[in-house]
């Protein structure tokens, strides 16, 4: 029962919760593009209160129970509503024989067990971030889906609007792509209503991307230019800028294999980066007694022990996020014809 004793004494729920936050993880394509633009929060409740205000989604701040309430004037009935978190559980069972033959020379059994546990936590991180990537794609497309394809939250349905789009007509050699990028920028500026942003990023499906980089407008712009090396060698290996677009990236849809939502090959999305509070994620508390009235975590880990026979330990993970795009009309869908 030495391993069970280790989980009771060393690898406690608290240790697991703190350790998983230190395990490095690699964000996927959309996660990399939006890095620094998603504002995290760790509420102590499982839901937040949001409101619809002039084409944007606002978040109501918490107040003391006996303090003055916020005034919401001139709003249509039903404009404010609670938005609950989604519950994403996962379990990995560690059997004794998985630890049995993993000891390296000079390692103690406790060190071997720690390595196995850390490998498991890293696997959890990878699994969850692929799921979160799908949610981040949903923030761009205006509809966050579950892994079974059902809709978790539809931003445009709540706002009663449709997503703005621009056709880039990439099959026509005479198309002035520089002018179209300015058109996209104008739509973003109008949707944000004067809010500042740092730059415009584009995440593009492979067919849209290939047609864009091979278009005469792009080729002529980069002719005899040092930056042309990026396009000549492997344009999908690094982002590049063109016109009003500061960061154009090719989406690798193989990374999202098996997920019901991804960036389609013939489309792209232009997104303003660095808008304060535009993209938000709320990590709400886990559904355990230890988490009651405590700030949430990105990923919570607990363990269940086989106390009768000491054959296995269950590593139980859960995440309870709320993903929010407060300015969904500022993300412009780019098509090609």
URMO-V22101 format. One record per residue. N is the residue number from 1. RES is the residue in three letters. PHI is phi as a letter, one per 30 degrees, with the letter a starting at -180 (NA if undefined). OMEGA is omega in degrees with one decimal (NA if undefined). Layout:
# URMO-V22101
n = {N | N}
res = {RES | RES}
phi = {PHI | PHI}
omega = {OMEGA | OMEGA}
This chain:
# URMO-V22101
n = {1 | 2 | 3 | 4 | 5 | 6 | 7 | 8 | 9 | 10 | 11 | 12 | 13 | 14 | 15 | 16 | 17 | 18 | 19 | 20 | 21 | 22 | 23 | 24 | 25 | 26 | 27 | 28 | 29 | 30 | 31 | 32 | 33 | 34 | 35 | 36 | 37 | 38 | 39 | 40 | 41 | 42 | 43 | 44 | 45 | 46 | 47 | 48 | 49 | 50 | 51 | 52 | 53 | 54 | 55 | 56 | 57 | 58 | 59 | 60 | 61 | 62 | 63 | 64 | 65 | 66 | 67 | 68 | 69 | 70 | 71 | 72 | 73 | 74 | 75 | 76 | 77 | 78 | 79 | 80 | 81 | 82 | 83 | 84 | 85 | 86 | 87 | 88 | 89 | 90 | 91 | 92 | 93 | 94 | 95 | 96 | 97 | 98 | 99 | 100 | 101 | 102 | 103 | 104 | 105 | 106 | 107 | 108 | 109 | 110 | 111 | 112 | 113 | 114 | 115 | 116 | 117 | 118 | 119 | 120 | 121 | 122 | 123 | 124 | 125 | 126 | 127 | 128 | 129 | 130 | 131 | 132 | 133 | 134 | 135 | 136 | 137 | 138 | 139 | 140 | 141 | 142 | 143 | 144 | 145 | 146 | 147 | 148 | 149 | 150 | 151 | 152 | 153 | 154 | 155 | 156 | 157 | 158 | 159 | 160 | 161 | 162 | 163 | 164 | 165 | 166 | 167 | 168 | 169 | 170 | 171 | 172 | 173 | 174 | 175 | 176 | 177 | 178 | 179 | 180 | 181 | 182 | 183 | 184 | 185 | 186 | 187 | 188 | 189 | 190 | 191 | 192 | 193 | 194 | 195 | 196 | 197 | 198 | 199 | 200 | 201 | 202 | 203 | 204 | 205 | 206 | 207 | 208 | 209 | 210 | 211 | 212 | 213 | 214 | 215 | 216 | 217 | 218 | 219 | 220 | 221 | 222 | 223 | 224 | 225 | 226 | 227 | 228 | 229 | 230 | 231 | 232 | 233 | 234 | 235 | 236 | 237 | 238 | 239 | 240 | 241 | 242 | 243 | 244 | 245 | 246 | 247 | 248 | 249 | 250 | 251 | 252 | 253 | 254 | 255 | 256 | 257 | 258 | 259 | 260 | 261 | 262 | 263 | 264 | 265 | 266 | 267 | 268 | 269 | 270 | 271 | 272 | 273 | 274 | 275 | 276 | 277 | 278 | 279 | 280 | 281 | 282 | 283 | 284 | 285 | 286 | 287 | 288 | 289 | 290 | 291 | 292 | 293 | 294 | 295 | 296 | 297 | 298 | 299 | 300 | 301 | 302 | 303 | 304 | 305 | 306 | 307 | 308 | 309 | 310 | 311 | 312 | 313 | 314 | 315 | 316 | 317 | 318 | 319 | 320 | 321 | 322 | 323 | 324 | 325 | 326 | 327 | 328 | 329 | 330 | 331 | 332 | 333 | 334 | 335 | 336 | 337}
res = {UNK | UNK | UNK | UNK | UNK | UNK | UNK | UNK | UNK | UNK | UNK | UNK | UNK | UNK | UNK | UNK | UNK | UNK | UNK | UNK | UNK | UNK | UNK | UNK | UNK | UNK | UNK | UNK | UNK | UNK | UNK | UNK | UNK | UNK | UNK | UNK | UNK | UNK | UNK | UNK | UNK | UNK | UNK | UNK | UNK | UNK | UNK | UNK | UNK | UNK | UNK | UNK | UNK | UNK | UNK | UNK | UNK | UNK | UNK | UNK | UNK | UNK | UNK | UNK | UNK | UNK | UNK | UNK | UNK | UNK | UNK | UNK | UNK | UNK | UNK | UNK | UNK | UNK | UNK | UNK | UNK | UNK | UNK | UNK | UNK | UNK | UNK | UNK | UNK | UNK | UNK | UNK | UNK | UNK | UNK | UNK | UNK | UNK | UNK | UNK | UNK | UNK | UNK | UNK | UNK | UNK | UNK | UNK | UNK | UNK | UNK | UNK | UNK | UNK | UNK | UNK | UNK | UNK | UNK | UNK | UNK | UNK | UNK | UNK | UNK | UNK | UNK | UNK | UNK | UNK | UNK | UNK | UNK | UNK | UNK | UNK | UNK | UNK | UNK | UNK | UNK | UNK | UNK | UNK | UNK | UNK | UNK | UNK | UNK | UNK | UNK | UNK | UNK | UNK | UNK | UNK | UNK | UNK | UNK | UNK | UNK | UNK | UNK | UNK | UNK | UNK | UNK | UNK | UNK | UNK | UNK | UNK | UNK | UNK | UNK | UNK | UNK | UNK | UNK | UNK | UNK | UNK | UNK | UNK | UNK | UNK | UNK | UNK | UNK | UNK | UNK | UNK | UNK | UNK | UNK | UNK | UNK | UNK | UNK | UNK | UNK | UNK | UNK | UNK | UNK | UNK | UNK | UNK | UNK | UNK | UNK | UNK | UNK | UNK | UNK | UNK | UNK | UNK | UNK | UNK | UNK | UNK | UNK | UNK | UNK | UNK | UNK | UNK | UNK | UNK | UNK | UNK | UNK | UNK | UNK | UNK | UNK | UNK | UNK | UNK | UNK | UNK | UNK | UNK | UNK | UNK | UNK | UNK | UNK | UNK | UNK | UNK | UNK | UNK | UNK | UNK | UNK | UNK | UNK | UNK | UNK | UNK | UNK | UNK | UNK | UNK | UNK | UNK | UNK | UNK | UNK | UNK | UNK | UNK | UNK | UNK | UNK | UNK | UNK | UNK | UNK | UNK | UNK | UNK | UNK | UNK | UNK | UNK | UNK | UNK | UNK | UNK | UNK | UNK | UNK | UNK | UNK | UNK | UNK | UNK | UNK | UNK | UNK | UNK | UNK | UNK | UNK | UNK | UNK | UNK | UNK | UNK | UNK | UNK | UNK | UNK | UNK | UNK | UNK | UNK | UNK | UNK | UNK | UNK | UNK | UNK | UNK | UNK | UNK | UNK | UNK | UNK | UNK | UNK | UNK | UNK | UNK}
phi = {NA | d | d | d | d | d | d | d | c | c | c | d | e | d | d | d | d | d | d | d | d | c | d | d | b | c | d | d | e | d | d | d | d | d | e | i | c | c | c | d | b | b | d | c | c | c | b | b | c | b | b | c | b | h | i | b | c | c | c | d | d | d | b | e | e | c | d | d | d | d | c | c | c | h | c | d | d | i | d | c | a | d | b | d | d | c | c | b | c | a | b | b | c | c | c | e | d | d | c | e | c | c | d | c | e | i | d | d | d | d | d | d | d | d | d | d | d | d | d | d | d | d | d | e | e | d | d | d | d | d | d | d | d | d | d | d | e | d | d | d | d | j | b | d | c | d | d | c | j | d | d | d | a | c | d | d | d | d | d | h | b | c | d | d | b | b | d | d | h | d | d | c | d | d | d | c | d | d | d | d | d | d | d | d | e | d | d | d | e | d | d | d | i | j | d | d | b | d | a | c | c | b | c | b | d | d | d | d | d | d | d | d | d | c | d | e | d | d | d | d | d | c | d | h | c | e | d | d | e | e | d | d | d | a | d | d | d | a | d | b | c | a | h | d | c | c | a | c | b | c | d | c | d | d | d | c | e | j | d | d | b | a | d | d | e | c | b | b | b | c | b | d | c | j | d | d | i | d | c | b | b | c | c | d | d | d | c | c | d | d | c | d | i | c | e | d | b | e | b | c | b | b | b | c | c | d | d | d | b | i | c | a | b | d | c | c | c | a | b | b | c | b | c | b | c | d | b | d | d | d | c | c | d | c | c | b | b}
omega = {-175.9 | -179.2 | 176.8 | 178.2 | 179.3 | 178.6 | 179.3 | -175.2 | -175.1 | -175.5 | -179.1 | 177.0 | -179.8 | 179.3 | -179.5 | -178.2 | -179.3 | -176.4 | -177.0 | 178.1 | 179.7 | 179.9 | -178.6 | 173.3 | -177.9 | 178.8 | 178.3 | -169.6 | -178.4 | 176.8 | 177.9 | -179.8 | -176.0 | -179.4 | -178.4 | -179.6 | 178.5 | -177.8 | -179.6 | 173.4 | -175.8 | -177.0 | 177.3 | 179.7 | -177.6 | 179.6 | 174.1 | 177.8 | -179.3 | 179.9 | 176.3 | -176.0 | 175.0 | 174.0 | 176.9 | 178.2 | -179.7 | 178.9 | 178.9 | 179.9 | 177.1 | -179.3 | 172.4 | -175.5 | -177.2 | 178.9 | -179.7 | 179.6 | 174.9 | -179.5 | 176.6 | -173.9 | 174.5 | 177.0 | 176.9 | 179.7 | 180.0 | -178.5 | 177.5 | -177.4 | 176.4 | 176.9 | -176.5 | 179.2 | 172.2 | -177.0 | -176.9 | -179.2 | 174.6 | -179.5 | 172.0 | -179.3 | 175.5 | 177.4 | -177.6 | -176.8 | 174.0 | 178.4 | -170.7 | -173.1 | -176.5 | -175.0 | 177.7 | 179.3 | 178.1 | -179.5 | 168.5 | 178.4 | 179.4 | 178.5 | 176.9 | -179.9 | 178.8 | 179.4 | 178.4 | 179.2 | 179.7 | 175.2 | 179.1 | 178.2 | 177.8 | 177.6 | 174.5 | -179.3 | -179.4 | -178.7 | -177.1 | -177.3 | 173.7 | 175.6 | 178.6 | 177.0 | 177.2 | 177.6 | 178.4 | 174.1 | 178.3 | 177.4 | 178.1 | -175.7 | 176.0 | -179.6 | 180.0 | -177.8 | 170.6 | -177.9 | 176.7 | 178.6 | 178.9 | -176.7 | 175.4 | 179.4 | -179.9 | -177.3 | -176.0 | 175.6 | 178.3 | -178.4 | -177.7 | 177.1 | 175.5 | -179.4 | 176.3 | -179.7 | 176.4 | 176.7 | -176.4 | 175.1 | -173.0 | 178.9 | 180.0 | -177.8 | -177.0 | -178.9 | 178.9 | -174.6 | 179.9 | 179.0 | 179.2 | 176.9 | 176.3 | 177.3 | 177.3 | 179.1 | 178.8 | 178.7 | 177.9 | 179.9 | -179.6 | -178.1 | -178.8 | 176.0 | 177.1 | 177.1 | -178.8 | 173.2 | -174.2 | -175.1 | 177.4 | 176.0 | 178.2 | 172.6 | -167.7 | 171.0 | -169.3 | -178.1 | 177.5 | -178.4 | -177.7 | 179.3 | -179.5 | -175.5 | -179.8 | -179.4 | -177.7 | -178.8 | -179.3 | -179.7 | -179.4 | -178.9 | -174.7 | -179.9 | 179.9 | 180.0 | -177.5 | -178.3 | -179.9 | 178.9 | 179.5 | -178.0 | -178.4 | -173.5 | 179.1 | -174.7 | -178.6 | -174.5 | -177.2 | 176.9 | 176.0 | -177.8 | 175.0 | 178.8 | 179.7 | 178.9 | -175.4 | -172.5 | -178.2 | -177.2 | 176.1 | -179.1 | 177.9 | -174.2 | 176.3 | 179.1 | -178.2 | -179.0 | 178.8 | 178.6 | -177.8 | -178.6 | 179.5 | 174.0 | -177.6 | -176.2 | -173.5 | 179.9 | 176.8 | 179.7 | 176.5 | -172.4 | 174.7 | -177.7 | 178.3 | 176.2 | -177.6 | 174.1 | -179.3 | 177.8 | -178.2 | 170.2 | 178.9 | 177.5 | -175.0 | -173.6 | 174.9 | -178.1 | 178.2 | 180.0 | 179.1 | -175.1 | -178.0 | 178.6 | 177.0 | 176.8 | -179.7 | 176.4 | 175.4 | -179.3 | 178.7 | -178.7 | 170.2 | 178.4 | 175.0 | -171.2 | 171.4 | -175.1 | -177.6 | -173.1 | 177.9 | -177.1 | -174.3 | 171.7 | 175.9 | 171.7 | -174.2 | -179.3 | 170.6 | 172.6 | -175.2 | -173.9 | 166.1 | 178.8 | -173.6 | 169.6 | -174.0 | 177.4 | -174.8 | -179.6 | 176.8 | 173.9 | -172.9 | 176.5 | -179.9 | 179.2 | 176.6 | 177.2 | NA}
